[in-house]
């Protein structure tokens, strides 16, 4: 992971983390997985994609996911997003349904959220890798410490960010966030098991934009381009 692909703004802040014991153990774990012939998602060059597409200074909104999709071709380093041409998973479909309810935006045909990332939506999973067909298989290996550091840096060094915390996992991870300094939006997770318990109707997308505008920050255009050429 020495030749990681992430933006220089994040490298400057996170380079000490790569020398920590937990990250060395994580690196060794991933190397062993590869040597054992296990299929790991996303591809190596896209593991830190969220930190490559959204610079530290450009972050406006943070959406916290749990771990990457574990099906072929789905994960590309942005939480909830799938590569172009890949069917939209149920949670992402529900996110689009809520955006349509909230803002009247008709969902795009694809599920690639790159356009959000490039506007300042940090699409961050708590765990950045997963084994094929094994959901949660890389939890507890060190990624959580790394992404906790990311949340801490944003909380301490930025102001007036919007954190969307969907489900108990994200809400626990976001417990350190200063609610006087940032806007915290919480609701159940958009998965089919919980979306009807309060994710639908949460109006998080309009609430985020209203908060950003109130603080002199340009809002997010949640309308995705109709086509995405991003892999």
N, CA and C atoms as a LAMMPS dump frame, in Angstrom:
ITEM: TIMESTEP
0
ITEM: NUMBER OF ATOMS
693
ITEM: BOX BOUNDS ff ff ff
-5.0000000000000000e+02 5.0000000000000000e+02
-5.0000000000000000e+02 5.0000000000000000e+02
-5.0000000000000000e+02 5.0000000000000000e+02
ITEM: ATOMS id mol type element x y z
1 1 1 N 0.821 -1.216 0
2 1 2 C 0 0 0
3 1 3 C 0.852 1.261 0
4 2 1 N 2.142 1.11 -0.291
5 2 2 C 2.994 2.298 -0.332
6 2 3 C 2.689 3.15 -1.566
7 3 1 N 2.345 2.499 -2.655
8 3 2 C 2.055 3.228 -3.884
9 3 3 C 0.553 3.398 -4.053
10 4 1 N -0.094 3.857 -2.995
11 4 2 C -1.542 4.006 -3.027
12 4 3 C -1.925 5.189 -3.908
13 5 1 N -3.107 5.092 -4.454
14 5 2 C -3.609 6.167 -5.303
15 5 3 C -4.653 6.956 -4.517
16 6 1 N -4.212 8.039 -3.926
17 6 2 C -5.127 8.943 -3.249
18 6 3 C -4.578 10.361 -3.373
19 7 1 N -5.472 11.319 -3.276
20 7 2 C -5.103 12.705 -3.544
21 7 3 C -4.05 13.187 -2.55
22 8 1 N -3.186 14.088 -3.028
23 8 2 C -2.096 14.605 -2.192
24 8 3 C -2.599 15.254 -0.909
25 9 1 N -3.788 15.865 -0.956
26 9 2 C -4.322 16.517 0.241
27 9 3 C -4.548 15.499 1.357
28 10 1 N -4.945 14.292 1.002
29 10 2 C -5.122 13.226 1.985
30 10 3 C -3.794 12.574 2.344
31 11 1 N -2.914 12.428 1.368
32 11 2 C -1.606 11.83 1.66
33 11 3 C -0.878 12.615 2.749
34 12 1 N -0.945 13.941 2.662
35 12 2 C -0.255 14.776 3.639
36 12 3 C -0.774 14.532 5.05
37 13 1 N -2.072 14.264 5.166
38 13 2 C -2.685 14.071 6.471
39 13 3 C -2.574 12.634 6.985
40 14 1 N -2.592 11.69 6.066
41 14 2 C -2.709 10.288 6.455
42 14 3 C -1.412 9.499 6.355
43 15 1 N -0.351 10.114 5.83
44 15 2 C 0.894 9.359 5.663
45 15 3 C 1.389 8.734 6.974
46 16 1 N 1.233 9.404 8.142
47 16 2 C 1.672 8.742 9.38
48 16 3 C 0.926 7.448 9.674
49 17 1 N -0.325 7.363 9.219
50 17 2 C -1.116 6.16 9.489
51 17 3 C -0.508 4.925 8.83
52 18 1 N 0.101 5.115 7.666
53 18 2 C 0.642 3.972 6.934
54 18 3 C 1.867 3.367 7.624
55 19 1 N 2.409 4.079 8.601
56 19 2 C 3.552 3.562 9.349
57 19 3 C 3.14 2.965 10.696
58 20 1 N 1.855 3.022 11.01
59 20 2 C 1.37 2.465 12.27
60 20 3 C 1.336 0.939 12.201
61 21 1 N 1.465 0.299 13.35
62 21 2 C 1.476 -1.164 13.397
63 21 3 C 0.201 -1.758 12.802
64 22 1 N -0.931 -1.153 13.1
65 22 2 C -2.194 -1.715 12.605
66 22 3 C -2.234 -1.728 11.083
67 23 1 N -1.668 -0.7 10.452
68 23 2 C -1.682 -0.645 9.005
69 23 3 C -0.674 -1.633 8.408
70 24 1 N 0.451 -1.841 9.086
71 24 2 C 1.408 -2.847 8.629
72 24 3 C 0.786 -4.242 8.698
73 25 1 N 0.033 -4.516 9.749
74 25 2 C -0.647 -5.807 9.869
75 25 3 C -1.731 -5.951 8.797
76 26 1 N -2.431 -4.862 8.52
77 26 2 C -3.452 -4.89 7.481
78 26 3 C -2.821 -5.154 6.119
79 27 1 N -1.697 -4.505 5.854
80 27 2 C -0.989 -4.714 4.588
81 27 3 C -0.579 -6.182 4.448
82 28 1 N -0.065 -6.761 5.527
83 28 2 C 0.352 -8.162 5.506
84 28 3 C -0.85 -9.084 5.293
85 29 1 N -1.967 -8.759 5.919
86 29 2 C -3.192 -9.555 5.745
87 29 3 C -3.644 -9.544 4.287
88 30 1 N -3.67 -8.363 3.672
89 30 2 C -4.12 -8.262 2.284
90 30 3 C -3.166 -8.984 1.338
91 31 1 N -1.876 -8.899 1.616
92 31 2 C -0.893 -9.598 0.801
93 31 3 C -1.088 -11.104 0.896
94 32 1 N -1.346 -11.591 2.103
95 32 2 C -1.568 -13.027 2.284
96 32 3 C -2.839 -13.473 1.559
97 33 1 N -3.863 -12.647 1.625
98 33 2 C -5.096 -12.968 0.91
99 33 3 C -4.838 -13.116 -0.587
100 34 1 N -4.054 -12.19 -1.113
101 34 2 C -3.721 -12.238 -2.542
102 34 3 C -2.91 -13.488 -2.861
103 35 1 N -1.938 -13.808 -2.02
104 35 2 C -1.107 -14.992 -2.238
105 35 3 C -1.918 -16.284 -2.138
106 36 1 N -2.973 -16.254 -1.349
107 36 2 C -3.856 -17.415 -1.221
108 36 3 C -4.829 -17.539 -2.383
109 37 1 N -4.768 -16.594 -3.311
110 37 2 C -5.629 -16.648 -4.487
111 37 3 C -7.041 -16.159 -4.259
112 38 1 N -7.26 -15.421 -3.189
113 38 2 C -8.611 -14.911 -2.915
114 38 3 C -8.882 -13.665 -3.755
115 39 1 N -10.116 -13.533 -4.209
116 39 2 C -10.534 -12.364 -4.983
117 39 3 C -10.961 -11.261 -4.02
118 40 1 N -10.298 -10.126 -4.114
119 40 2 C -10.565 -9.008 -3.21
120 40 3 C -11.153 -7.849 -4.003
121 41 1 N -12.172 -7.21 -3.45
122 41 2 C -12.791 -6.032 -4.065
123 41 3 C -12.604 -4.823 -3.151
124 42 1 N -12.525 -3.61 -3.721
125 42 2 C -12.385 -3.3 -5.144
126 42 3 C -10.968 -3.588 -5.622
127 43 1 N -10.7 -3.417 -6.933
128 43 2 C -9.335 -3.584 -7.427
129 43 3 C -8.375 -2.674 -6.664
130 44 1 N -7.126 -3.109 -6.547
131 44 2 C -6.154 -2.395 -5.725
132 44 3 C -6.058 -0.911 -6.003
133 45 1 N -6.096 -0.527 -7.259
134 45 2 C -5.955 0.885 -7.617
135 45 3 C -7.145 1.717 -7.167
136 46 1 N -8.262 1.064 -6.8
137 46 2 C -9.466 1.797 -6.425
138 46 3 C -9.794 1.694 -4.939
139 47 1 N -8.929 1.074 -4.162
140 47 2 C -9.222 0.912 -2.727
141 47 3 C -9.444 2.263 -2.051
142 48 1 N -8.624 3.251 -2.42
143 48 2 C -8.716 4.578 -1.803
144 48 3 C -9.412 5.583 -2.724
145 49 1 N -10.269 5.085 -3.586
146 49 2 C -10.883 5.947 -4.594
147 49 3 C -11.637 7.124 -3.99
148 50 1 N -12.308 6.903 -2.854
149 50 2 C -13.052 8.001 -2.214
150 50 3 C -12.126 9.153 -1.859
151 51 1 N -10.896 8.817 -1.447
152 51 2 C -9.927 9.827 -1.052
153 51 3 C -9.165 10.395 -2.242
154 52 1 N -9.332 9.788 -3.382
155 52 2 C -8.694 10.288 -4.596
156 52 3 C -9.624 11.223 -5.357
157 53 1 N -10.908 10.911 -5.337
158 53 2 C -11.88 11.696 -6.098
159 53 3 C -12.374 12.934 -5.349
160 54 1 N -12.32 12.911 -4.02
161 54 2 C -12.788 14.041 -3.208
162 54 3 C -11.632 14.524 -2.341
163 55 1 N -11.122 15.709 -2.626
164 55 2 C -9.989 16.227 -1.852
165 55 3 C -10.453 16.613 -0.445
166 56 1 N -9.499 16.658 0.471
167 56 2 C -9.827 17.015 1.853
168 56 3 C -10.505 18.378 1.919
169 57 1 N -9.967 19.344 1.192
170 57 2 C -10.502 20.71 1.243
171 57 3 C -11.863 20.831 0.569
172 58 1 N -12.183 19.895 -0.316
173 58 2 C -13.418 19.995 -1.09
174 58 3 C -14.591 19.26 -0.445
175 59 1 N -14.342 18.518 0.633
176 59 2 C -15.429 17.757 1.259
177 59 3 C -16.511 18.702 1.772
178 60 1 N -17.744 18.406 1.403
179 60 2 C -18.908 19.146 1.895
180 60 3 C -19.862 18.226 2.66
181 61 1 N -20.012 17.019 2.122
182 61 2 C -20.931 16.028 2.684
183 61 3 C -20.169 14.721 2.835
184 62 1 N -20.413 14.019 3.94
185 62 2 C -19.811 12.707 4.152
186 62 3 C -20.934 11.685 4.296
187 63 1 N -20.907 10.663 3.455
188 63 2 C -21.829 9.535 3.583
189 63 3 C -21 8.336 4.013
190 64 1 N -21.342 7.752 5.157
191 64 2 C -20.577 6.63 5.704
192 64 3 C -21.264 5.307 5.38
193 65 1 N -20.539 4.448 4.684
194 65 2 C -21.004 3.095 4.429
195 65 3 C -20.279 2.114 5.331
196 66 1 N -20.538 0.826 5.135
197 66 2 C -19.941 -0.19 6.005
198 66 3 C -18.755 -0.87 5.334
199 67 1 N -18.994 -1.687 4.299
200 67 2 C -17.88 -2.242 3.542
201 67 3 C -18.295 -2.368 2.083
202 68 1 N -17.346 -2.626 1.178
203 68 2 C -17.663 -2.607 -0.254
204 68 3 C -18.634 -3.723 -0.646
205 69 1 N -19.285 -3.527 -1.779
206 69 2 C -20.068 -4.614 -2.374
207 69 3 C -19.136 -5.784 -2.663
208 70 1 N -19.656 -6.996 -2.533
209 70 2 C -18.795 -8.179 -2.67
210 70 3 C -19.103 -9.011 -3.909
211 71 1 N -19.796 -8.404 -4.886
212 71 2 C -20.063 -9.097 -6.137
213 71 3 C -19.121 -8.646 -7.237
214 72 1 N -18.944 -9.442 -8.268
215 72 2 C -18.015 -9.105 -9.355
216 72 3 C -18.352 -7.771 -10.021
217 73 1 N -17.355 -6.919 -10.14
218 73 2 C -17.502 -5.674 -10.881
219 73 3 C -18.293 -4.583 -10.188
220 74 1 N -18.763 -4.818 -8.975
221 74 2 C -19.612 -3.82 -8.31
222 74 3 C -18.795 -2.693 -7.668
223 75 1 N -17.908 -3.066 -6.739
224 75 2 C -17.212 -2.065 -5.926
225 75 3 C -16.133 -1.345 -6.72
226 76 1 N -16.085 -0.027 -6.543
227 76 2 C -14.994 0.747 -7.139
228 76 3 C -14.517 1.843 -6.2
229 77 1 N -14.669 1.609 -4.896
230 77 2 C -14.072 2.488 -3.905
231 77 3 C -14.919 3.644 -3.433
232 78 1 N -16.153 3.743 -3.889
233 78 2 C -17.082 4.781 -3.439
234 78 3 C -18.274 4.072 -2.804
235 79 1 N -18.567 4.362 -1.543
236 79 2 C -19.637 3.631 -0.873
237 79 3 C -20.974 3.833 -1.572
238 80 1 N -21.756 2.776 -1.624
239 80 2 C -23.072 2.689 -2.248
240 80 3 C -23.027 2.759 -3.774
241 81 1 N -21.931 3.209 -4.35
242 81 2 C -21.812 3.367 -5.801
243 81 3 C -21.405 2.054 -6.446
244 82 1 N -21.829 1.872 -7.706
245 82 2 C -21.366 0.74 -8.505
246 82 3 C -20.797 1.256 -9.815
247 83 1 N -19.919 0.462 -10.39
248 83 2 C -19.336 0.825 -11.67
249 83 3 C -20.414 0.922 -12.736
250 84 1 N -20.139 1.707 -13.762
251 84 2 C -21.079 1.878 -14.864
252 84 3 C -21.387 0.525 -15.497
253 85 1 N -22.658 0.316 -15.813
254 85 2 C -23.068 -0.924 -16.45
255 85 3 C -23.448 -2.031 -15.49
256 86 1 N -23.222 -1.81 -14.189
257 86 2 C -23.564 -2.803 -13.168
258 86 3 C -24.948 -2.479 -12.614
259 87 1 N -25.842 -3.463 -12.49
260 87 2 C -27.176 -3.197 -11.934
261 87 3 C -27.095 -2.544 -10.557
262 88 1 N -28.018 -1.641 -10.283
263 88 2 C -28.028 -0.934 -9.007
264 88 3 C -28.488 -1.865 -7.878
265 89 1 N -27.683 -2.022 -6.822
266 89 2 C -28.102 -2.83 -5.673
267 89 3 C -29.312 -2.208 -4.976
268 90 1 N -30.032 -2.994 -4.187
269 90 2 C -31.256 -2.504 -3.551
270 90 3 C -31.084 -1.247 -2.705
271 91 1 N -30.011 -1.152 -1.912
272 91 2 C -29.83 0.039 -1.073
273 91 3 C -29.665 1.288 -1.928
274 92 1 N -28.939 1.171 -3.017
275 92 2 C -28.743 2.317 -3.904
276 92 3 C -30.057 2.69 -4.585
277 93 1 N -30.827 1.697 -4.972
278 93 2 C -32.142 1.989 -5.546
279 93 3 C -32.996 2.776 -4.557
280 94 1 N -32.935 2.413 -3.285
281 94 2 C -33.719 3.12 -2.273
282 94 3 C -33.203 4.538 -2.038
283 95 1 N -31.885 4.732 -2.138
284 95 2 C -31.337 6.09 -2.049
285 95 3 C -31.899 6.952 -3.174
286 96 1 N -31.93 6.419 -4.366
287 96 2 C -32.473 7.165 -5.51
288 96 3 C -33.966 7.44 -5.332
289 97 1 N -34.689 6.488 -4.74
290 97 2 C -36.121 6.702 -4.492
291 97 3 C -36.338 7.863 -3.526
292 98 1 N -35.507 7.936 -2.488
293 98 2 C -35.646 9.024 -1.522
294 98 3 C -35.275 10.363 -2.154
295 99 1 N -34.262 10.385 -2.997
296 99 2 C -33.911 11.627 -3.693
297 99 3 C -35.06 12.08 -4.581
298 100 1 N -35.719 11.134 -5.228
299 100 2 C -36.862 11.5 -6.073
300 100 3 C -38.01 12.038 -5.216
301 101 1 N -38.26 11.406 -4.08
302 101 2 C -39.308 11.903 -3.173
303 101 3 C -38.968 13.297 -2.647
304 102 1 N -37.713 13.464 -2.297
305 102 2 C -37.257 14.674 -1.623
306 102 3 C -37.115 15.846 -2.586
307 103 1 N -36.536 15.593 -3.739
308 103 2 C -36.162 16.671 -4.657
309 103 3 C -36.803 16.582 -6.029
310 104 1 N -37.556 15.506 -6.267
311 104 2 C -38.198 15.364 -7.565
312 104 3 C -37.25 14.976 -8.687
313 105 1 N -36.078 14.456 -8.333
314 105 2 C -35.082 14.076 -9.33
315 105 3 C -35.316 12.638 -9.759
316 106 1 N -35.525 12.445 -11.048
317 106 2 C -35.737 11.099 -11.583
318 106 3 C -34.405 10.345 -11.564
319 107 1 N -34.367 9.122 -11.045
320 107 2 C -33.102 8.381 -10.946
321 107 3 C -32.454 8.166 -12.313
322 108 1 N -31.134 8.204 -12.315
323 108 2 C -30.393 7.899 -13.541
324 108 3 C -30.467 6.399 -13.807
325 109 1 N -30.132 6.018 -15.013
326 109 2 C -30.162 4.603 -15.371
327 109 3 C -28.976 3.848 -14.777
328 110 1 N -27.903 4.56 -14.431
329 110 2 C -26.718 3.909 -13.883
330 110 3 C -26.594 4.227 -12.395
331 111 1 N -25.679 3.52 -11.732
332 111 2 C -25.501 3.716 -10.293
333 111 3 C -24.136 4.224 -9.912
334 112 1 N -23.435 4.869 -10.833
335 112 2 C -22.104 5.405 -10.548
336 112 3 C -22.234 6.793 -9.935
337 113 1 N -21.741 6.964 -8.711
338 113 2 C -21.899 8.209 -7.966
339 113 3 C -20.676 9.118 -8.066
340 114 1 N -19.863 8.896 -9.076
341 114 2 C -18.647 9.695 -9.237
342 114 3 C -18.95 11.185 -9.271
343 115 1 N -20.047 11.587 -9.919
344 115 2 C -20.381 13.008 -10.029
345 115 3 C -20.607 13.63 -8.654
346 116 1 N -21.132 12.866 -7.71
347 116 2 C -21.283 13.365 -6.343
348 116 3 C -19.913 13.552 -5.712
349 117 1 N -19.056 12.544 -5.862
350 117 2 C -17.725 12.601 -5.261
351 117 3 C -16.951 13.816 -5.751
352 118 1 N -17.062 14.113 -7.025
353 118 2 C -16.315 15.229 -7.601
354 118 3 C -16.859 16.587 -7.167
355 119 1 N -18.081 16.597 -6.617
356 119 2 C -18.648 17.84 -6.083
357 119 3 C -18.352 18.036 -4.598
358 120 1 N -17.795 17.022 -3.96
359 120 2 C -17.492 17.16 -2.539
360 120 3 C -18.247 16.229 -1.62
361 121 1 N -18.834 15.161 -2.164
362 121 2 C -19.493 14.156 -1.326
363 121 3 C -18.497 13.018 -1.102
364 122 1 N -17.985 12.909 0.118
365 122 2 C -17.041 11.85 0.442
366 122 3 C -17.821 10.566 0.701
367 123 1 N -17.67 9.617 -0.193
368 123 2 C -18.412 8.354 -0.137
369 123 3 C -17.507 7.3 0.503
370 124 1 N -17.484 7.298 1.827
371 124 2 C -16.479 6.564 2.59
372 124 3 C -17.05 5.329 3.269
373 125 1 N -16.528 4.176 2.908
374 125 2 C -16.828 2.961 3.661
375 125 3 C -15.934 2.889 4.889
376 126 1 N -16.453 2.296 5.964
377 126 2 C -15.652 2.104 7.176
378 126 3 C -14.547 1.079 6.94
379 127 1 N -14.827 0.093 6.114
380 127 2 C -13.877 -0.95 5.735
381 127 3 C -13.7 -0.853 4.229
382 128 1 N -12.464 -0.828 3.753
383 128 2 C -12.224 -0.472 2.345
384 128 3 C -12.007 -1.656 1.417
385 129 1 N -11.972 -2.871 1.958
386 129 2 C -11.842 -4.046 1.111
387 129 3 C -12.76 -5.157 1.609
388 130 1 N -12.99 -6.145 0.736
389 130 2 C -13.832 -7.284 1.089
390 130 3 C -13.464 -8.448 0.178
391 131 1 N -13.661 -9.662 0.67
392 131 2 C -13.431 -10.84 -0.161
393 131 3 C -14.684 -11.15 -0.975
394 132 1 N -14.483 -11.672 -2.157
395 132 2 C -15.59 -12.053 -3.032
396 132 3 C -16.622 -12.914 -2.292
397 133 1 N -17.883 -12.482 -2.361
398 133 2 C -19.026 -13.229 -1.825
399 133 3 C -18.981 -13.413 -0.31
400 134 1 N -18.147 -12.62 0.374
401 134 2 C -18.021 -12.752 1.828
402 134 3 C -18.218 -11.393 2.494
403 135 1 N -19.461 -10.969 2.629
404 135 2 C -19.745 -9.664 3.219
405 135 3 C -19.136 -9.552 4.613
406 136 1 N -18.474 -8.422 4.874
407 136 2 C -17.903 -8.173 6.189
408 136 3 C -16.634 -8.95 6.482
409 137 1 N -16.057 -9.612 5.485
410 137 2 C -14.921 -10.503 5.711
411 137 3 C -13.647 -9.777 6.128
412 138 1 N -13.541 -8.467 5.868
413 138 2 C -12.336 -7.731 6.252
414 138 3 C -12.585 -6.765 7.403
415 139 1 N -13.697 -6.958 8.094
416 139 2 C -13.939 -6.165 9.292
417 139 3 C -12.999 -6.62 10.404
418 140 1 N -12.588 -5.674 11.244
419 140 2 C -11.725 -5.998 12.362
420 140 3 C -10.272 -6.254 12.003
421 141 1 N -9.875 -5.888 10.787
422 141 2 C -8.491 -6.097 10.333
423 141 3 C -7.661 -4.816 10.381
424 142 1 N -8.291 -3.696 10.729
425 142 2 C -7.548 -2.447 10.837
426 142 3 C -8.134 -1.29 10.067
427 143 1 N -8.962 -1.582 9.078
428 143 2 C -9.531 -0.487 8.286
429 143 3 C -10.318 0.497 9.138
430 144 1 N -11.01 -0.016 10.146
431 144 2 C -11.844 0.87 10.965
432 144 3 C -11.02 1.949 11.651
433 145 1 N -9.804 1.602 12.079
434 145 2 C -8.926 2.597 12.711
435 145 3 C -8.521 3.667 11.707
436 146 1 N -8.253 3.244 10.501
437 146 2 C -7.858 4.181 9.443
438 146 3 C -8.996 5.147 9.111
439 147 1 N -10.194 4.619 8.95
440 147 2 C -11.311 5.49 8.586
441 147 3 C -11.813 6.307 9.777
442 148 1 N -11.613 5.808 11.003
443 148 2 C -11.888 6.643 12.18
444 148 3 C -11.001 7.887 12.157
445 149 1 N -9.753 7.71 11.739
446 149 2 C -8.835 8.842 11.649
447 149 3 C -9.317 9.853 10.617
448 150 1 N -9.85 9.364 9.521
449 150 2 C -10.385 10.259 8.489
450 150 3 C -11.538 11.084 9.054
451 151 1 N -12.45 10.432 9.75
452 151 2 C -13.59 11.139 10.348
453 151 3 C -13.095 12.158 11.363
454 152 1 N -12.097 11.782 12.164
455 152 2 C -11.551 12.703 13.168
456 152 3 C -10.934 13.936 12.522
457 153 1 N -10.176 13.744 11.461
458 153 2 C -9.546 14.87 10.763
459 153 3 C -10.595 15.828 10.204
460 154 1 N -11.626 15.276 9.614
461 154 2 C -12.696 16.124 9.076
462 154 3 C -13.404 16.87 10.199
463 155 1 N -13.68 16.177 11.279
464 155 2 C -14.361 16.789 12.415
465 155 3 C -13.551 17.935 13.006
466 156 1 N -12.235 17.742 13.111
467 156 2 C -11.386 18.708 13.807
468 156 3 C -10.92 19.86 12.92
469 157 1 N -10.666 19.583 11.656
470 157 2 C -10.02 20.576 10.8
471 157 3 C -10.95 21.256 9.805
472 158 1 N -12.167 20.797 9.702
473 158 2 C -13.133 21.424 8.803
474 158 3 C -14.333 21.924 9.612
475 159 1 N -15.121 22.795 8.988
476 159 2 C -16.339 23.292 9.627
477 159 3 C -17.516 23.171 8.668
478 160 1 N -18.696 23.07 9.236
479 160 2 C -19.953 23.079 8.487
480 160 3 C -20.016 21.978 7.43
481 161 1 N -19.594 20.791 7.828
482 161 2 C -19.791 19.623 6.98
483 161 3 C -21.121 18.968 7.326
484 162 1 N -21.649 18.209 6.38
485 162 2 C -22.869 17.436 6.602
486 162 3 C -22.478 15.962 6.646
487 163 1 N -22.813 15.293 7.737
488 163 2 C -22.56 13.861 7.863
489 163 3 C -23.897 13.122 7.793
490 164 1 N -24.047 12.252 6.797
491 164 2 C -25.236 11.417 6.666
492 164 3 C -24.922 10.057 7.265
493 165 1 N -25.561 9.746 8.372
494 165 2 C -25.29 8.515 9.113
495 165 3 C -26.54 7.64 9.054
496 166 1 N -26.484 6.636 8.21
497 166 2 C -27.633 5.766 7.975
498 166 3 C -27.411 4.422 8.632
499 167 1 N -28.216 4.117 9.62
500 167 2 C -28.103 2.857 10.325
501 167 3 C -27.189 2.959 11.537
502 168 1 N -27.306 1.996 12.44
503 168 2 C -26.597 2.051 13.719
504 168 3 C -25.082 1.972 13.541
505 169 1 N -24.627 1.248 12.555
506 169 2 C -23.176 1.123 12.352
507 169 3 C -22.567 2.486 12.056
508 170 1 N -23.142 3.205 11.101
509 170 2 C -22.63 4.532 10.748
510 170 3 C -22.791 5.502 11.912
511 171 1 N -23.884 5.386 12.639
512 171 2 C -24.131 6.311 13.743
513 171 3 C -23.125 6.114 14.875
514 172 1 N -22.732 4.881 15.131
515 172 2 C -21.699 4.631 16.142
516 172 3 C -20.354 5.179 15.684
517 173 1 N -20.054 5.012 14.407
518 173 2 C -18.782 5.506 13.881
519 173 3 C -18.736 7.03 13.919
520 174 1 N -19.875 7.669 13.785
521 174 2 C -19.932 9.117 13.781
522 174 3 C -20.148 9.74 15.149
523 175 1 N -20.05 8.942 16.198
524 175 2 C -20.338 9.445 17.544
525 175 3 C -19.374 10.551 17.977
526 176 1 N -18.173 10.589 17.392
527 176 2 C -17.174 11.591 17.796
528 176 3 C -17.41 12.959 17.165
529 177 1 N -18.319 13.043 16.209
530 177 2 C -18.482 14.286 15.451
531 177 3 C -19.121 15.368 16.324
532 178 1 N -18.57 16.562 16.275
533 178 2 C -19.054 17.713 17.031
534 178 3 C -20.321 18.255 16.364
535 179 1 N -21.449 18.082 17.025
536 179 2 C -22.728 18.489 16.451
537 179 3 C -22.933 19.998 16.458
538 180 1 N -22.093 20.723 17.157
539 180 2 C -22.162 22.185 17.113
540 180 3 C -21.372 22.743 15.934
541 181 1 N -20.455 21.941 15.446
542 181 2 C -19.564 22.361 14.365
543 181 3 C -20.047 21.891 13.002
544 182 1 N -20.791 20.777 12.997
545 182 2 C -21.236 20.137 11.762
546 182 3 C -22.707 19.736 11.878
547 183 1 N -23.321 19.433 10.744
548 183 2 C -24.696 18.93 10.726
549 183 3 C -24.675 17.411 10.65
550 184 1 N -25.357 16.781 11.598
551 184 2 C -25.474 15.326 11.617
552 184 3 C -26.896 14.96 11.209
553 185 1 N -27.016 14.16 10.158
554 185 2 C -28.316 13.683 9.698
555 185 3 C -28.353 12.175 9.898
556 186 1 N -29.288 11.708 10.71
557 186 2 C -29.374 10.287 11.042
558 186 3 C -30.723 9.715 10.643
559 187 1 N -30.693 8.468 10.205
560 187 2 C -31.929 7.746 9.889
561 187 3 C -31.595 6.269 9.798
562 188 1 N -32.609 5.407 9.693
563 188 2 C -32.317 4.006 9.394
564 188 3 C -31.567 3.867 8.062
565 189 1 N -30.999 2.699 7.865
566 189 2 C -30.23 2.391 6.662
567 189 3 C -31.161 2.245 5.455
568 190 1 N -30.683 2.54 4.248
569 190 2 C -31.539 2.405 3.057
570 190 3 C -31.732 0.976 2.563
571 191 1 N -31.228 -0.023 3.27
572 191 2 C -31.414 -1.4 2.818
573 191 3 C -32.901 -1.761 2.846
574 192 1 N -33.31 -2.725 2.037
575 192 2 C -34.725 -3.136 2.025
576 192 3 C -35.248 -3.555 3.395
577 193 1 N -34.365 -3.999 4.286
578 193 2 C -34.793 -4.442 5.615
579 193 3 C -35.208 -3.285 6.515
580 194 1 N -34.702 -2.078 6.222
581 194 2 C -34.942 -0.976 7.153
582 194 3 C -35.404 0.32 6.514
583 195 1 N -35.393 0.409 5.194
584 195 2 C -35.705 1.686 4.537
585 195 3 C -37.088 2.205 4.914
586 196 1 N -38.036 1.304 5.109
587 196 2 C -39.407 1.731 5.406
588 196 3 C -39.578 2.129 6.871
589 197 1 N -38.524 1.99 7.661
590 197 2 C -38.61 2.374 9.077
591 197 3 C -38.171 3.81 9.313
592 198 1 N -37.914 4.556 8.251
593 198 2 C -37.546 5.949 8.447
594 198 3 C -36.523 6.507 7.482
595 199 1 N -35.929 5.621 6.663
596 199 2 C -35.052 6.186 5.63
597 199 3 C -35.886 6.932 4.609
598 200 1 N -36.939 6.284 4.136
599 200 2 C -37.857 6.976 3.228
600 200 3 C -38.536 8.118 3.979
601 201 1 N -38.435 9.298 3.421
602 201 2 C -39.007 10.476 4.051
603 201 3 C -38.039 11.244 4.928
604 202 1 N -36.759 10.828 4.99
605 202 2 C -35.825 11.538 5.872
606 202 3 C -35.408 12.907 5.335
607 203 1 N -35.578 13.116 4.033
608 203 2 C -35.277 14.409 3.405
609 203 3 C -33.845 14.874 3.668
610 204 1 N -32.932 13.946 3.737
611 204 2 C -31.547 14.307 4.029
612 204 3 C -30.898 15.118 2.915
613 205 1 N -31.312 14.902 1.699
614 205 2 C -30.632 15.55 0.575
615 205 3 C -31.004 17.033 0.477
616 206 1 N -32.273 17.342 0.694
617 206 2 C -32.659 18.756 0.728
618 206 3 C -32.143 19.425 1.998
619 207 1 N -32.122 18.68 3.115
620 207 2 C -31.616 19.245 4.378
621 207 3 C -30.14 19.587 4.264
622 208 1 N -29.379 18.714 3.603
623 208 2 C -27.951 18.969 3.418
624 208 3 C -27.73 20.237 2.609
625 209 1 N -28.439 20.37 1.518
626 209 2 C -28.252 21.545 0.668
627 209 3 C -28.689 22.827 1.365
628 210 1 N -29.752 22.747 2.142
629 210 2 C -30.209 23.926 2.877
630 210 3 C -29.137 24.379 3.873
631 211 1 N -28.547 23.437 4.568
632 211 2 C -27.485 23.749 5.534
633 211 3 C -26.264 24.35 4.832
634 212 1 N -25.856 23.752 3.725
635 212 2 C -24.695 24.27 2.994
636 212 3 C -24.944 25.709 2.545
637 213 1 N -26.109 25.964 1.982
638 213 2 C -26.438 27.314 1.5
639 213 3 C -26.437 28.305 2.661
640 214 1 N -27.002 27.887 3.805
641 214 2 C -27.042 28.767 4.981
642 214 3 C -25.644 29.179 5.438
643 215 1 N -24.653 28.363 5.125
644 215 2 C -23.282 28.65 5.555
645 215 3 C -22.401 29.096 4.389
646 216 1 N -23.041 29.554 3.328
647 216 2 C -22.308 30.135 2.215
648 216 3 C -21.543 29.148 1.37
649 217 1 N -21.985 27.895 1.377
650 217 2 C -21.321 26.827 0.622
651 217 3 C -22.233 26.398 -0.517
652 218 1 N -21.68 26.212 -1.687
653 218 2 C -22.508 25.818 -2.832
654 218 3 C -23.103 24.434 -2.591
655 219 1 N -24.372 24.242 -2.932
656 219 2 C -25.042 22.968 -2.674
657 219 3 C -24.601 21.869 -3.64
658 220 1 N -24.996 20.659 -3.336
659 220 2 C -24.708 19.51 -4.188
660 220 3 C -25.816 19.359 -5.232
661 221 1 N -25.434 19.136 -6.452
662 221 2 C -26.4 18.759 -7.482
663 221 3 C -26.536 17.239 -7.436
664 222 1 N -27.627 16.758 -6.845
665 222 2 C -27.822 15.324 -6.662
666 222 3 C -28.263 14.635 -7.949
667 223 1 N -28.54 15.403 -8.973
668 223 2 C -28.895 14.822 -10.273
669 223 3 C -27.632 14.281 -10.943
670 224 1 N -27.586 12.998 -11.166
671 224 2 C -26.442 12.402 -11.844
672 224 3 C -26.554 12.599 -13.348
673 225 1 N -25.425 12.688 -14.051
674 225 2 C -25.498 12.716 -15.512
675 225 3 C -26.161 11.44 -16.014
676 226 1 N -26.824 11.522 -17.127
677 226 2 C -27.607 10.379 -17.603
678 226 3 C -26.737 9.184 -17.956
679 227 1 N -25.521 9.456 -18.382
680 227 2 C -24.621 8.353 -18.678
681 227 3 C -23.311 8.572 -17.923
682 228 1 N -22.656 7.487 -17.617
683 228 2 C -21.353 7.567 -16.967
684 228 3 C -20.382 6.674 -17.718
685 229 1 N -19.239 7.243 -18.105
686 229 2 C -18.233 6.443 -18.783
687 229 3 C -17.2 5.936 -17.786
688 230 1 N -17.382 6.29 -16.51
689 230 2 C -16.415 5.861 -15.493
690 230 3 C -16.523 4.367 -15.254
691 231 1 N -15.406 3.657 -15.244
692 231 2 C -15.448 2.198 -15.079
693 231 3 C -15.814 1.768 -13.665
